[in-house]
Amino acid sequence: MRKSALATLATILLAAGPAFAQSTVEFSLDQGIIKFSAPPAWPVIMQKTEGDPQFVAFQVKDPADAGSGEATRVTVETRLLNDSSNFQPMVNRDVDKAKQMPGYEQKTEGVDATTLRYFANSGKTKYEYRETWYLNSHLLVHVRCARPMLDKTTAQWTADYEKGCSQIMQSLKPR
C-alpha cells in the first residue's frame, strides 16, 4: 500500500508541475511597491531586489536566436528619486541615450504616445526597442523590450513577444 500511495503522490505532483510553474509570473520590486506580471515562458536571467536601482531581466527565447549570438531581452528597472521632479529629466536622459545608438531610427506608425519605439544597431545586428517610463510614488519605473530583427523570426513568435511586452507594461501602469 505504501508504494501505491507514493506512486499516486508522484503522479499528482507531476501533473500539478505545470500549474505551479505558471504561478511564478508575479514579480515585485522595492518592497512590493512595484508589482508586475510576465509571461511564464520568459525565464529570469538576472535580478536585483535590494538597494537602488532594482531590476528583473528576462530572456525571451526566439528559435531564430539559436546560433546567432543574439538574444531577446526584457528588463524592468526601478530607481528611487529623491524628488519626483527629477522624473522627466531622467526620462529625457534615457531618450537622448537611445538616440545616440548607431543606426537609431524612431518608429512612429501605430505607436502609443507613452512608448518610445525605435530601431538601432547592436554590433552588426539591427534591433527593435520598445521603452516606457512610469512614475510611481518616488520611483522611476523603466521597461525596455529589445529584440534582434532576424529573418527567421516567425510572425507568431513576434505576436507573442509583443503581447508579453504589453502585458508587462500594462501591469506596471500606476492606477
Stockholm file with secondary structure:
# STOCKHOLM 1.0

chainA/1-175         MRKSALATLATILLAAGPAFAQSTVEFSLDQGIIKFSAPPAWPVIMQKTEGDPQFVAFQVKDPADAGSGEATRVTVETRLLNDSSNFQPMVNRDVDKAKQMPGYEQKTEGVDATTLRYFANSGKTKYEYRETWYLNSHLLVHVRCARPMLDKTTAQWTADYEKGCSQIMQSLKPR
#=GR chainA/1-175 SS CHHHHHHHHHHHHHHHHHHHHHTTTEEEETTTTEEEECCTTSCEEEEECSSSSEEEEEEECCGGGTTTTCCEEEEEEEEECSSGGGHHHHHHHHHHHHHTSTTCEECCTTCCTTEEEEEEEETTEEEEEEEEEEEETTEEEEEEEEEECCTTCCHHHHHHHHHHHHHHHHHHSCC
#=GC SS_cons         CHHHHHHHHHHHHHHHHHHHHHTTTEEEETTTTEEEECCTTSCEEEEECSSSSEEEEEEECCGGGTTTTCCEEEEEEEEECSSGGGHHHHHHHHHHHHHTSTTCEECCTTCCTTEEEEEEEETTEEEEEEEEEEEETTEEEEEEEEEECCTTCCHHHHHHHHHHHHHHHHHHSCC
//
